[in-house]
Amino acid sequence: MPTKSSIVTAINSKVGNTPLRAWRIGLTHNLAERKKYWRDTKNQNVSNWTTWEADSLSNAQAIESHFIDKGMTGGAGGDLTPLYTVYVYIF
């Protein structure tokens, strides 16, 4: 399972030199449901959808906050629990 630092490194590699504000970051327990929401309900282009399984909810939240603080689109929140697997996604 990827660590916090390896996910941060992977996200930095994925976005490359593109502006962070062009990307959205989020957390979910259900990848398929969340991707469908962004694609079908919010009419977002999810062609660059990329995910990582986090090793803990707290690390996932720290990753999300890190990138939001640097300018990536997203919003901390949601109904997540440490009892289930949590995924970090970007698109």
PyMOL Python script that loads the backbone (N, CA, C, O; Angstrom):
from pymol import cmd

cmd.read_pdbstr("""\
ATOM      1  N   MET A   1       0.852  -1.185   0.000  1.00  0.00           N
ATOM      2  CA  MET A   1       0.000   0.000   0.000  1.00  0.00           C
ATOM      3  C   MET A   1       0.893   1.243   0.000  1.00  0.00           C
ATOM      4  O   MET A   1       1.859   1.323   0.760  1.00  0.00           O
ATOM      5  N   PRO A   2       0.564   2.198  -0.851  1.00  0.00           N
ATOM      6  CA  PRO A   2       1.392   3.414  -0.931  1.00  0.00           C
ATOM      7  C   PRO A   2       1.389   4.206   0.380  1.00  0.00           C
ATOM      8  O   PRO A   2       0.388   4.252   1.094  1.00  0.00           O
ATOM      9  N   THR A   3       2.506   4.811   0.669  1.00  0.00           N
ATOM     10  CA  THR A   3       2.623   5.668   1.842  1.00  0.00           C
ATOM     11  C   THR A   3       2.185   7.088   1.485  1.00  0.00           C
ATOM     12  O   THR A   3       1.974   7.414   0.317  1.00  0.00           O
ATOM     13  N   LYS A   4       2.055   7.910   2.498  1.00  0.00           N
ATOM     14  CA  LYS A   4       1.707   9.311   2.291  1.00  0.00           C
ATOM     15  C   LYS A   4       2.706   9.978   1.352  1.00  0.00           C
ATOM     16  O   LYS A   4       2.310  10.647   0.397  1.00  0.00           O
ATOM     17  N   SER A   5       3.978   9.802   1.615  1.00  0.00           N
ATOM     18  CA  SER A   5       4.989  10.466   0.783  1.00  0.00           C
ATOM     19  C   SER A   5       5.003   9.919  -0.642  1.00  0.00           C
ATOM     20  O   SER A   5       5.235  10.676  -1.585  1.00  0.00           O
ATOM     21  N   SER A   6       4.761   8.628  -0.817  1.00  0.00           N
ATOM     22  CA  SER A   6       4.767   8.083  -2.172  1.00  0.00           C
ATOM     23  C   SER A   6       3.561   8.562  -2.970  1.00  0.00           C
ATOM     24  O   SER A   6       3.658   8.726  -4.186  1.00  0.00           O
ATOM     25  N   ILE A   7       2.433   8.787  -2.315  1.00  0.00           N
ATOM     26  CA  ILE A   7       1.260   9.325  -3.006  1.00  0.00           C
ATOM     27  C   ILE A   7       1.503  10.772  -3.399  1.00  0.00           C
ATOM     28  O   ILE A   7       1.171  11.177  -4.513  1.00  0.00           O
ATOM     29  N   VAL A   8       2.081  11.560  -2.491  1.00  0.00           N
ATOM     30  CA  VAL A   8       2.403  12.956  -2.811  1.00  0.00           C
ATOM     31  C   VAL A   8       3.349  13.001  -4.009  1.00  0.00           C
ATOM     32  O   VAL A   8       3.153  13.798  -4.927  1.00  0.00           O
ATOM     33  N   THR A   9       4.358  12.164  -4.003  1.00  0.00           N
ATOM     34  CA  THR A   9       5.308  12.112  -5.120  1.00  0.00           C
ATOM     35  C   THR A   9       4.607  11.722  -6.414  1.00  0.00           C
ATOM     36  O   THR A   9       4.863  12.316  -7.462  1.00  0.00           O
ATOM     37  N   ALA A  10       3.731  10.735  -6.348  1.00  0.00           N
ATOM     38  CA  ALA A  10       3.009  10.280  -7.540  1.00  0.00           C
ATOM     39  C   ALA A  10       2.081  11.370  -8.084  1.00  0.00           C
ATOM     40  O   ALA A  10       1.975  11.546  -9.297  1.00  0.00           O
ATOM     41  N   ILE A  11       1.418  12.090  -7.200  1.00  0.00           N
ATOM     42  CA  ILE A  11       0.542  13.175  -7.642  1.00  0.00           C
ATOM     43  C   ILE A  11       1.368  14.276  -8.299  1.00  0.00           C
ATOM     44  O   ILE A  11       0.995  14.784  -9.357  1.00  0.00           O
ATOM     45  N   ASN A  12       2.478  14.645  -7.684  1.00  0.00           N
ATOM     46  CA  ASN A  12       3.353  15.659  -8.283  1.00  0.00           C
ATOM     47  C   ASN A  12       3.827  15.231  -9.666  1.00  0.00           C
ATOM     48  O   ASN A  12       3.907  16.050 -10.581  1.00  0.00           O
ATOM     49  N   SER A  13       4.135  13.966  -9.815  1.00  0.00           N
ATOM     50  CA  SER A  13       4.566  13.439 -11.102  1.00  0.00           C
ATOM     51  C   SER A  13       3.431  13.474 -12.126  1.00  0.00           C
ATOM     52  O   SER A  13       3.645  13.826 -13.286  1.00  0.00           O
ATOM     53  N   LYS A  14       2.236  13.111 -11.693  1.00  0.00           N
ATOM     54  CA  LYS A  14       1.067  13.083 -12.582  1.00  0.00           C
ATOM     55  C   LYS A  14       0.731  14.479 -13.100  1.00  0.00           C
ATOM     56  O   LYS A  14       0.497  14.650 -14.297  1.00  0.00           O
ATOM     57  N   VAL A  15       0.705  15.468 -12.227  1.00  0.00           N
ATOM     58  CA  VAL A  15       0.301  16.813 -12.654  1.00  0.00           C
ATOM     59  C   VAL A  15       1.419  17.530 -13.403  1.00  0.00           C
ATOM     60  O   VAL A  15       1.160  18.440 -14.191  1.00  0.00           O
ATOM     61  N   GLY A  16       2.653  17.124 -13.157  1.00  0.00           N
ATOM     62  CA  GLY A  16       3.775  17.712 -13.879  1.00  0.00           C
ATOM     63  C   GLY A  16       3.822  19.219 -13.730  1.00  0.00           C
ATOM     64  O   GLY A  16       3.731  19.748 -12.622  1.00  0.00           O
ATOM     65  N   ASN A  17       3.965  19.904 -14.848  1.00  0.00           N
ATOM     66  CA  ASN A  17       4.069  21.364 -14.837  1.00  0.00           C
ATOM     67  C   ASN A  17       2.736  22.065 -15.052  1.00  0.00           C
ATOM     68  O   ASN A  17       2.700  23.287 -15.198  1.00  0.00           O
ATOM     69  N   THR A  18       1.634  21.308 -15.075  1.00  0.00           N
ATOM     70  CA  THR A  18       0.334  21.957 -15.243  1.00  0.00           C
ATOM     71  C   THR A  18      -0.038  22.690 -13.961  1.00  0.00           C
ATOM     72  O   THR A  18       0.373  22.273 -12.878  1.00  0.00           O
ATOM     73  N   PRO A  19      -0.805  23.771 -14.058  1.00  0.00           N
ATOM     74  CA  PRO A  19      -1.217  24.487 -12.846  1.00  0.00           C
ATOM     75  C   PRO A  19      -2.072  23.584 -11.944  1.00  0.00           C
ATOM     76  O   PRO A  19      -2.959  22.877 -12.423  1.00  0.00           O
ATOM     77  N   LEU A  20      -1.799  23.618 -10.660  1.00  0.00           N
ATOM     78  CA  LEU A  20      -2.559  22.778  -9.732  1.00  0.00           C
ATOM     79  C   LEU A  20      -4.043  23.097  -9.753  1.00  0.00           C
ATOM     80  O   LEU A  20      -4.867  22.209  -9.534  1.00  0.00           O
ATOM     81  N   ARG A  21      -4.398  24.352 -10.013  1.00  0.00           N
ATOM     82  CA  ARG A  21      -5.812  24.722 -10.015  1.00  0.00           C
ATOM     83  C   ARG A  21      -6.589  24.025 -11.139  1.00  0.00           C
ATOM     84  O   ARG A  21      -7.820  24.000 -11.125  1.00  0.00           O
ATOM     85  N   ALA A  22      -5.865  23.461 -12.110  1.00  0.00           N
ATOM     86  CA  ALA A  22      -6.510  22.726 -13.203  1.00  0.00           C
ATOM     87  C   ALA A  22      -6.917  21.317 -12.790  1.00  0.00           C
ATOM     88  O   ALA A  22      -7.595  20.620 -13.546  1.00  0.00           O
ATOM     89  N   TRP A  23      -6.511  20.894 -11.603  1.00  0.00           N
ATOM     90  CA  TRP A  23      -6.778  19.546 -11.102  1.00  0.00           C
ATOM     91  C   TRP A  23      -7.707  19.596  -9.898  1.00  0.00           C
ATOM     92  O   TRP A  23      -7.751  20.592  -9.175  1.00  0.00           O
ATOM     93  N   ARG A  24      -8.442  18.520  -9.691  1.00  0.00           N
ATOM     94  CA  ARG A  24      -9.292  18.362  -8.511  1.00  0.00           C
ATOM     95  C   ARG A  24      -8.784  17.164  -7.728  1.00  0.00           C
ATOM     96  O   ARG A  24      -8.397  16.147  -8.303  1.00  0.00           O
ATOM     97  N   ILE A  25      -8.791  17.300  -6.411  1.00  0.00           N
ATOM     98  CA  ILE A  25      -8.409  16.200  -5.523  1.00  0.00           C
ATOM     99  C   ILE A  25      -9.573  15.898  -4.590  1.00  0.00           C
ATOM    100  O   ILE A  25     -10.328  16.792  -4.207  1.00  0.00           O
ATOM    101  N   GLY A  26      -9.707  14.638  -4.233  1.00  0.00           N
ATOM    102  CA  GLY A  26     -10.761  14.249  -3.303  1.00  0.00           C
ATOM    103  C   GLY A  26     -10.466  12.904  -2.665  1.00  0.00           C
ATOM    104  O   GLY A  26      -9.505  12.218  -3.011  1.00  0.00           O
ATOM    105  N   LEU A  27     -11.320  12.556  -1.730  1.00  0.00           N
ATOM    106  CA  LEU A  27     -11.223  11.291  -1.007  1.00  0.00           C
ATOM    107  C   LEU A  27     -12.555  10.568  -1.101  1.00  0.00           C
ATOM    108  O   LEU A  27     -13.608  11.201  -1.168  1.00  0.00           O
ATOM    109  N   THR A  28     -12.507   9.259  -1.106  1.00  0.00           N
ATOM    110  CA  THR A  28     -13.738   8.479  -1.158  1.00  0.00           C
ATOM    111  C   THR A  28     -13.493   7.067  -0.646  1.00  0.00           C
ATOM    112  O   THR A  28     -12.357   6.598  -0.578  1.00  0.00           O
ATOM    113  N   HIS A  29     -14.582   6.406  -0.288  1.00  0.00           N
ATOM    114  CA  HIS A  29     -14.536   4.976   0.001  1.00  0.00           C
ATOM    115  C   HIS A  29     -14.963   4.184  -1.232  1.00  0.00           C
ATOM    116  O   HIS A  29     -14.650   2.999  -1.347  1.00  0.00           O
ATOM    117  N   ASN A  30     -15.673   4.829  -2.153  1.00  0.00           N
ATOM    118  CA  ASN A  30     -16.255   4.142  -3.300  1.00  0.00           C
ATOM    119  C   ASN A  30     -15.831   4.848  -4.592  1.00  0.00           C
ATOM    120  O   ASN A  30     -16.432   5.847  -4.988  1.00  0.00           O
ATOM    121  N   LEU A  31     -14.812   4.328  -5.229  1.00  0.00           N
ATOM    122  CA  LEU A  31     -14.255   4.971  -6.421  1.00  0.00           C
ATOM    123  C   LEU A  31     -15.249   5.056  -7.576  1.00  0.00           C
ATOM    124  O   LEU A  31     -15.388   6.107  -8.201  1.00  0.00           O
ATOM    125  N   ALA A  32     -15.933   3.963  -7.858  1.00  0.00           N
ATOM    126  CA  ALA A  32     -16.851   3.948  -9.001  1.00  0.00           C
ATOM    127  C   ALA A  32     -17.981   4.952  -8.819  1.00  0.00           C
ATOM    128  O   ALA A  32     -18.348   5.664  -9.754  1.00  0.00           O
ATOM    129  N   GLU A  33     -18.526   5.001  -7.616  1.00  0.00           N
ATOM    130  CA  GLU A  33     -19.618   5.930  -7.328  1.00  0.00           C
ATOM    131  C   GLU A  33     -19.156   7.385  -7.445  1.00  0.00           C
ATOM    132  O   GLU A  33     -19.866   8.232  -7.988  1.00  0.00           O
ATOM    133  N   ARG A  34     -17.968   7.656  -6.934  1.00  0.00           N
ATOM    134  CA  ARG A  34     -17.457   9.033  -6.953  1.00  0.00           C
ATOM    135  C   ARG A  34     -17.130   9.486  -8.364  1.00  0.00           C
ATOM    136  O   ARG A  34     -17.429  10.620  -8.738  1.00  0.00           O
ATOM    137  N   LYS A  35     -16.520   8.613  -9.149  1.00  0.00           N
ATOM    138  CA  LYS A  35     -16.201   8.958 -10.534  1.00  0.00           C
ATOM    139  C   LYS A  35     -17.479   9.207 -11.327  1.00  0.00           C
ATOM    140  O   LYS A  35     -17.556  10.152 -12.114  1.00  0.00           O
ATOM    141  N   LYS A  36     -18.475   8.362 -11.118  1.00  0.00           N
ATOM    142  CA  LYS A  36     -19.766   8.529 -11.793  1.00  0.00           C
ATOM    143  C   LYS A  36     -20.398   9.863 -11.403  1.00  0.00           C
ATOM    144  O   LYS A  36     -20.955  10.556 -12.254  1.00  0.00           O
ATOM    145  N   TYR A  37     -20.315  10.227 -10.132  1.00  0.00           N
ATOM    146  CA  TYR A  37     -20.859  11.500  -9.662  1.00  0.00           C
ATOM    147  C   TYR A  37     -20.225  12.666 -10.416  1.00  0.00           C
ATOM    148  O   TYR A  37     -20.934  13.523 -10.944  1.00  0.00           O
ATOM    149  N   TRP A  38     -18.893  12.703 -10.469  1.00  0.00           N
ATOM    150  CA  TRP A  38     -18.218  13.821 -11.130  1.00  0.00           C
ATOM    151  C   TRP A  38     -18.496  13.840 -12.628  1.00  0.00           C
ATOM    152  O   TRP A  38     -18.650  14.910 -13.218  1.00  0.00           O
ATOM    153  N   ARG A  39     -18.562  12.665 -13.245  1.00  0.00           N
ATOM    154  CA  ARG A  39     -18.779  12.590 -14.686  1.00  0.00           C
ATOM    155  C   ARG A  39     -20.236  12.884 -15.057  1.00  0.00           C
ATOM    156  O   ARG A  39     -20.503  13.700 -15.940  1.00  0.00           O
ATOM    157  N   ASP A  40     -21.171  12.220 -14.382  1.00  0.00           N
ATOM    158  CA  ASP A  40     -22.574  12.274 -14.796  1.00  0.00           C
ATOM    159  C   ASP A  40     -23.373  13.391 -14.134  1.00  0.00           C
ATOM    160  O   ASP A  40     -24.223  14.003 -14.781  1.00  0.00           O
ATOM    161  N   THR A  41     -23.121  13.665 -12.875  1.00  0.00           N
ATOM    162  CA  THR A  41     -23.889  14.684 -12.159  1.00  0.00           C
ATOM    163  C   THR A  41     -23.279  16.072 -12.322  1.00  0.00           C
ATOM    164  O   THR A  41     -23.999  17.052 -12.514  1.00  0.00           O
ATOM    165  N   LYS A  42     -21.980  16.154 -12.248  1.00  0.00           N
ATOM    166  CA  LYS A  42     -21.292  17.450 -12.324  1.00  0.00           C
ATOM    167  C   LYS A  42     -20.714  17.749 -13.706  1.00  0.00           C
ATOM    168  O   LYS A  42     -20.123  18.807 -13.923  1.00  0.00           O
ATOM    169  N   ASN A  43     -20.888  16.807 -14.643  1.00  0.00           N
ATOM    170  CA  ASN A  43     -20.431  16.978 -16.029  1.00  0.00           C
ATOM    171  C   ASN A  43     -18.957  17.358 -16.130  1.00  0.00           C
ATOM    172  O   ASN A  43     -18.579  18.209 -16.934  1.00  0.00           O
ATOM    173  N   GLN A  44     -18.144  16.728 -15.318  1.00  0.00           N
ATOM    174  CA  GLN A  44     -16.703  16.981 -15.321  1.00  0.00           C
ATOM    175  C   GLN A  44     -15.993  15.962 -16.218  1.00  0.00           C
ATOM    176  O   GLN A  44     -16.426  14.816 -16.338  1.00  0.00           O
ATOM    177  N   ASN A  45     -14.916  16.390 -16.835  1.00  0.00           N
ATOM    178  CA  ASN A  45     -14.090  15.502 -17.642  1.00  0.00           C
ATOM    179  C   ASN A  45     -13.190  14.706 -16.694  1.00  0.00           C
ATOM    180  O   ASN A  45     -12.304  15.269 -16.051  1.00  0.00           O
ATOM    181  N   VAL A  46     -13.417  13.419 -16.615  1.00  0.00           N
ATOM    182  CA  VAL A  46     -12.638  12.568 -15.708  1.00  0.00           C
ATOM    183  C   VAL A  46     -11.645  11.685 -16.467  1.00  0.00           C
ATOM    184  O   VAL A  46     -11.241  10.633 -15.971  1.00  0.00           O
ATOM    185  N   SER A  47     -11.257  12.110 -17.661  1.00  0.00           N
ATOM    186  CA  SER A  47     -10.355  11.292 -18.474  1.00  0.00           C
ATOM    187  C   SER A  47      -8.977  11.124 -17.823  1.00  0.00           C
ATOM    188  O   SER A  47      -8.273  10.161 -18.128  1.00  0.00           O
ATOM    189  N   ASN A  48      -8.583  12.030 -16.945  1.00  0.00           N
ATOM    190  CA  ASN A  48      -7.302  11.904 -16.240  1.00  0.00           C
ATOM    191  C   ASN A  48      -7.462  11.349 -14.828  1.00  0.00           C
ATOM    192  O   ASN A  48      -6.579  11.520 -13.988  1.00  0.00           O
ATOM    193  N   TRP A  49      -8.590  10.685 -14.566  1.00  0.00           N
ATOM    194  CA  TRP A  49      -8.901  10.112 -13.253  1.00  0.00           C
ATOM    195  C   TRP A  49      -7.787   9.159 -12.831  1.00  0.00           C
ATOM    196  O   TRP A  49      -7.471   8.207 -13.544  1.00  0.00           O
ATOM    197  N   THR A  50      -7.202   9.419 -11.680  1.00  0.00           N
ATOM    198  CA  THR A  50      -6.139   8.577 -11.141  1.00  0.00           C
ATOM    199  C   THR A  50      -6.379   8.427  -9.648  1.00  0.00           C
ATOM    200  O   THR A  50      -6.769   9.380  -8.974  1.00  0.00           O
ATOM    201  N   THR A  51      -6.143   7.220  -9.133  1.00  0.00           N
ATOM    202  CA  THR A  51      -6.446   6.947  -7.728  1.00  0.00           C
ATOM    203  C   THR A  51      -5.291   6.225  -7.032  1.00  0.00           C
ATOM    204  O   THR A  51      -4.457   5.570  -7.657  1.00  0.00           O
ATOM    205  N   TRP A  52      -5.287   6.380  -5.713  1.00  0.00           N
ATOM    206  CA  TRP A  52      -4.341   5.673  -4.859  1.00  0.00           C
ATOM    207  C   TRP A  52      -5.078   5.234  -3.605  1.00  0.00           C
ATOM    208  O   TRP A  52      -5.894   5.982  -3.066  1.00  0.00           O
ATOM    209  N   GLU A  53      -4.797   4.038  -3.145  1.00  0.00           N
ATOM    210  CA  GLU A  53      -5.326   3.573  -1.871  1.00  0.00           C
ATOM    211  C   GLU A  53      -4.420   4.116  -0.776  1.00  0.00           C
ATOM    212  O   GLU A  53      -3.211   3.883  -0.787  1.00  0.00           O
ATOM    213  N   ALA A  54      -5.004   4.833   0.158  1.00  0.00           N
ATOM    214  CA  ALA A  54      -4.226   5.420   1.260  1.00  0.00           C
ATOM    215  C   ALA A  54      -4.068   4.397   2.383  1.00  0.00           C
ATOM    216  O   ALA A  54      -4.891   3.497   2.550  1.00  0.00           O
ATOM    217  N   ASP A  55      -2.999   4.559   3.139  1.00  0.00           N
ATOM    218  CA  ASP A  55      -2.772   3.633   4.251  1.00  0.00           C
ATOM    219  C   ASP A  55      -3.575   3.995   5.499  1.00  0.00           C
ATOM    220  O   ASP A  55      -3.662   3.198   6.434  1.00  0.00           O
ATOM    221  N   SER A  56      -4.168   5.203   5.519  1.00  0.00           N
ATOM    222  CA  SER A  56      -5.041   5.589   6.630  1.00  0.00           C
ATOM    223  C   SER A  56      -5.873   6.800   6.215  1.00  0.00           C
ATOM    224  O   SER A  56      -5.509   7.536   5.297  1.00  0.00           O
ATOM    225  N   LEU A  57      -6.980   6.989   6.898  1.00  0.00           N
ATOM    226  CA  LEU A  57      -7.818   8.154   6.643  1.00  0.00           C
ATOM    227  C   LEU A  57      -7.058   9.434   6.973  1.00  0.00           C
ATOM    228  O   LEU A  57      -7.140  10.409   6.225  1.00  0.00           O
ATOM    229  N   SER A  58      -6.329   9.446   8.068  1.00  0.00           N
ATOM    230  CA  SER A  58      -5.621  10.674   8.459  1.00  0.00           C
ATOM    231  C   SER A  58      -4.549  11.043   7.429  1.00  0.00           C
ATOM    232  O   SER A  58      -4.365  12.225   7.135  1.00  0.00           O
ATOM    233  N   ASN A  59      -3.848  10.066   6.884  1.00  0.00           N
ATOM    234  CA  ASN A  59      -2.860  10.371   5.846  1.00  0.00           C
ATOM    235  C   ASN A  59      -3.538  10.852   4.567  1.00  0.00           C
ATOM    236  O   ASN A  59      -3.037  11.765   3.912  1.00  0.00           O
ATOM    237  N   ALA A  60      -4.653  10.260   4.209  1.00  0.00           N
ATOM    238  CA  ALA A  60      -5.396  10.706   3.026  1.00  0.00           C
ATOM    239  C   ALA A  60      -5.848  12.155   3.198  1.00  0.00           C
ATOM    240  O   ALA A  60      -5.742  12.956   2.270  1.00  0.00           O
ATOM    241  N   GLN A  61      -6.345  12.483   4.372  1.00  0.00           N
ATOM    242  CA  GLN A  61      -6.784  13.855   4.633  1.00  0.00           C
ATOM    243  C   GLN A  61      -5.605  14.823   4.595  1.00  0.00           C
ATOM    244  O   GLN A  61      -5.745  15.951   4.121  1.00  0.00           O
ATOM    245  N   ALA A  62      -4.458  14.397   5.085  1.00  0.00           N
ATOM    246  CA  ALA A  62      -3.264  15.249   5.047  1.00  0.00           C
ATOM    247  C   ALA A  62      -2.807  15.486   3.603  1.00  0.00           C
ATOM    248  O   ALA A  62      -2.401  16.595   3.256  1.00  0.00           O
ATOM    249  N   ILE A  63      -2.873  14.461   2.772  1.00  0.00           N
ATOM    250  CA  ILE A  63      -2.519  14.597   1.353  1.00  0.00           C
ATOM    251  C   ILE A  63      -3.474  15.572   0.678  1.00  0.00           C
ATOM    252  O   ILE A  63      -3.046  16.475  -0.042  1.00  0.00           O
ATOM    253  N   GLU A  64      -4.760  15.386   0.911  1.00  0.00           N
ATOM    254  CA  GLU A  64      -5.762  16.271   0.319  1.00  0.00           C
ATOM    255  C   GLU A  64      -5.527  17.723   0.748  1.00  0.00           C
ATOM    256  O   GLU A  64      -5.532  18.623  -0.092  1.00  0.00           O
ATOM    257  N   SER A  65      -5.324  17.952   2.023  1.00  0.00           N
ATOM    258  CA  SER A  65      -5.087  19.303   2.537  1.00  0.00           C
ATOM    259  C   SER A  65      -3.824  19.913   1.951  1.00  0.00           C
ATOM    260  O   SER A  65      -3.800  21.097   1.615  1.00  0.00           O
ATOM    261  N   HIS A  66      -2.787  19.116   1.830  1.00  0.00           N
ATOM    262  CA  HIS A  66      -1.523  19.579   1.269  1.00  0.00           C
ATOM    263  C   HIS A  66      -1.732  20.163  -0.133  1.00  0.00           C
ATOM    264  O   HIS A  66      -1.256  21.257  -0.433  1.00  0.00           O
ATOM    265  N   PHE A  67      -2.444  19.426  -0.981  1.00  0.00           N
ATOM    266  CA  PHE A  67      -2.626  19.885  -2.356  1.00  0.00           C
ATOM    267  C   PHE A  67      -3.654  21.008  -2.466  1.00  0.00           C
ATOM    268  O   PHE A  67      -3.513  21.878  -3.325  1.00  0.00           O
ATOM    269  N   ILE A  68      -4.660  21.013  -1.640  1.00  0.00           N
ATOM    270  CA  ILE A  68      -5.613  22.127  -1.628  1.00  0.00           C
ATOM    271  C   ILE A  68      -4.889  23.403  -1.201  1.00  0.00           C
ATOM    272  O   ILE A  68      -5.098  24.466  -1.786  1.00  0.00           O
ATOM    273  N   ASP A  69      -4.044  23.295  -0.186  1.00  0.00           N
ATOM    274  CA  ASP A  69      -3.275  24.457   0.275  1.00  0.00           C
ATOM    275  C   ASP A  69      -2.332  24.988  -0.807  1.00  0.00           C
ATOM    276  O   ASP A  69      -2.016  26.178  -0.825  1.00  0.00           O
ATOM    277  N   LYS A  70      -1.886  24.117  -1.700  1.00  0.00           N
ATOM    278  CA  LYS A  70      -0.988  24.528  -2.790  1.00  0.00           C
ATOM    279  C   LYS A  70      -1.749  25.035  -4.013  1.00  0.00           C
ATOM    280  O   LYS A  70      -1.137  25.499  -4.974  1.00  0.00           O
ATOM    281  N   GLY A  71      -3.095  24.949  -3.984  1.00  0.00           N
ATOM    282  CA  GLY A  71      -3.882  25.515  -5.073  1.00  0.00           C
ATOM    283  C   GLY A  71      -4.727  24.544  -5.865  1.00  0.00           C
ATOM    284  O   GLY A  71      -5.444  24.968  -6.772  1.00  0.00           O
ATOM    285  N   MET A  72      -4.674  23.257  -5.561  1.00  0.00           N
ATOM    286  CA  MET A  72      -5.494  22.286  -6.271  1.00  0.00           C
ATOM    287  C   MET A  72      -6.948  22.466  -5.844  1.00  0.00           C
ATOM    288  O   MET A  72      -7.228  22.795  -4.692  1.00  0.00           O
ATOM    289  N   THR A  73      -7.854  22.250  -6.767  1.00  0.00           N
ATOM    290  CA  THR A  73      -9.280  22.357  -6.463  1.00  0.00           C
ATOM    291  C   THR A  73      -9.707  21.164  -5.611  1.00  0.00           C
ATOM    292  O   THR A  73      -9.252  20.040  -5.820  1.00  0.00           O
ATOM    293  N   GLY A  74     -10.575  21.425  -4.666  1.00  0.00           N
ATOM    294  CA  GLY A  74     -11.096  20.365  -3.800  1.00  0.00           C
ATOM    295  C   GLY A  74     -11.631  20.981  -2.538  1.00  0.00           C
ATOM    296  O   GLY A  74     -11.493  22.182  -2.308  1.00  0.00           O
ATOM    297  N   GLY A  75     -12.233  20.164  -1.734  1.00  0.00           N
ATOM    298  CA  GLY A  75     -12.766  20.650  -0.473  1.00  0.00           C
ATOM    299  C   GLY A  75     -12.664  19.576   0.581  1.00  0.00           C
ATOM    300  O   GLY A  75     -13.177  18.471   0.404  1.00  0.00           O
ATOM    301  N   ALA A  76     -12.015  19.890   1.660  1.00  0.00           N
ATOM    302  CA  ALA A  76     -11.923  18.935   2.755  1.00  0.00           C
ATOM    303  C   ALA A  76     -13.320  18.732   3.330  1.00  0.00           C
ATOM    304  O   ALA A  76     -14.082  19.683   3.498  1.00  0.00           O
ATOM    305  N   GLY A  77     -13.626  17.532   3.614  1.00  0.00           N
ATOM    306  CA  GLY A  77     -14.947  17.230   4.162  1.00  0.00           C
ATOM    307  C   GLY A  77     -15.415  15.876   3.682  1.00  0.00           C
ATOM    308  O   GLY A  77     -14.619  15.057   3.223  1.00  0.00           O
ATOM    309  N   GLY A  78     -16.675  15.651   3.788  1.00  0.00           N
ATOM    310  CA  GLY A  78     -17.221  14.369   3.374  1.00  0.00           C
ATOM    311  C   GLY A  78     -17.477  13.484   4.566  1.00  0.00           C
ATOM    312  O   GLY A  78     -17.040  13.760   5.683  1.00  0.00           O
ATOM    313  N   ASP A  79     -18.184  12.430   4.306  1.00  0.00           N
ATOM    314  CA  ASP A  79     -18.583  11.491   5.354  1.00  0.00           C
ATOM    315  C   ASP A  79     -17.705  10.250   5.261  1.00  0.00           C
ATOM    316  O   ASP A  79     -18.124   9.221   4.731  1.00  0.00           O
ATOM    317  N   LEU A  80     -16.490  10.354   5.778  1.00  0.00           N
ATOM    318  CA  LEU A  80     -15.541   9.251   5.696  1.00  0.00           C
ATOM    319  C   LEU A  80     -15.276   8.691   7.083  1.00  0.00           C
ATOM    320  O   LEU A  80     -15.414   9.389   8.087  1.00  0.00           O
ATOM    321  N   THR A  81     -14.895   7.428   7.122  1.00  0.00           N
ATOM    322  CA  THR A  81     -14.614   6.763   8.383  1.00  0.00           C
ATOM    323  C   THR A  81     -13.318   5.970   8.255  1.00  0.00           C
ATOM    324  O   THR A  81     -13.015   5.456   7.179  1.00  0.00           O
ATOM    325  N   PRO A  82     -12.559   5.866   9.327  1.00  0.00           N
ATOM    326  CA  PRO A  82     -11.337   5.058   9.268  1.00  0.00           C
ATOM    327  C   PRO A  82     -11.618   3.556   9.228  1.00  0.00           C
ATOM    328  O   PRO A  82     -10.685   2.762   9.110  1.00  0.00           O
ATOM    329  N   LEU A  83     -12.865   3.159   9.323  1.00  0.00           N
ATOM    330  CA  LEU A  83     -13.211   1.740   9.331  1.00  0.00           C
ATOM    331  C   LEU A  83     -13.162   1.114   7.941  1.00  0.00           C
ATOM    332  O   LEU A  83     -13.126  -0.111   7.820  1.00  0.00           O
ATOM    333  N   TYR A  84     -13.161   1.936   6.889  1.00  0.00           N
ATOM    334  CA  TYR A  84     -13.161   1.440   5.520  1.00  0.00           C
ATOM    335  C   TYR A  84     -11.939   1.963   4.773  1.00  0.00           C
ATOM    336  O   TYR A  84     -11.328   2.957   5.166  1.00  0.00           O
ATOM    337  N   THR A  85     -11.601   1.283   3.705  1.00  0.00           N
ATOM    338  CA  THR A  85     -10.503   1.730   2.847  1.00  0.00           C
ATOM    339  C   THR A  85     -10.835   3.100   2.283  1.00  0.00           C
ATOM    340  O   THR A  85     -11.959   3.356   1.849  1.00  0.00           O
ATOM    341  N   VAL A  86      -9.845   3.970   2.297  1.00  0.00           N
ATOM    342  CA  VAL A  86     -10.035   5.311   1.733  1.00  0.00           C
ATOM    343  C   VAL A  86      -9.078   5.484   0.563  1.00  0.00           C
ATOM    344  O   VAL A  86      -7.927   5.048   0.599  1.00  0.00           O
ATOM    345  N   TYR A  87      -9.591   6.135  -0.475  1.00  0.00           N
ATOM    346  CA  TYR A  87      -8.827   6.373  -1.691  1.00  0.00           C
ATOM    347  C   TYR A  87      -8.664   7.860  -1.916  1.00  0.00           C
ATOM    348  O   TYR A  87      -9.572   8.642  -1.635  1.00  0.00           O
ATOM    349  N   VAL A  88      -7.517   8.248  -2.419  1.00  0.00           N
ATOM    350  CA  VAL A  88      -7.247   9.606  -2.882  1.00  0.00           C
ATOM    351  C   VAL A  88      -7.424   9.566  -4.391  1.00  0.00           C
ATOM    352  O   VAL A  88      -6.908   8.671  -5.060  1.00  0.00           O
ATOM    353  N   TYR A  89      -8.158  10.545  -4.928  1.00  0.00           N
ATOM    354  CA  TYR A  89      -8.302  10.613  -6.377  1.00  0.00           C
ATOM    355  C   TYR A  89      -7.985  12.009  -6.863  1.00  0.00           C
ATOM    356  O   TYR A  89      -8.160  12.989  -6.140  1.00  0.00           O
ATOM    357  N   ILE A  90      -7.519  12.089  -8.090  1.00  0.00           N
ATOM    358  CA  ILE A  90      -7.341  13.368  -8.764  1.00  0.00           C
ATOM    359  C   ILE A  90      -7.859  13.221 -10.191  1.00  0.00           C
ATOM    360  O   ILE A  90      -7.892  12.127 -10.755  1.00  0.00           O
ATOM    361  N   PHE A  91      -8.254  14.337 -10.745  1.00  0.00           N
ATOM    362  CA  PHE A  91      -8.589  14.382 -12.170  1.00  0.00           C
ATOM    363  C   PHE A  91      -8.541  15.813 -12.628  1.00  0.00           C
ATOM    364  O   PHE A  91      -8.790  16.095 -13.800  1.00  0.00           O
TER     365      PHE A  91
END
""", "prot")
cmd.dss("prot")
cmd.show_as("cartoon", "prot")
cmd.util.cbc("prot")
cmd.orient("prot")
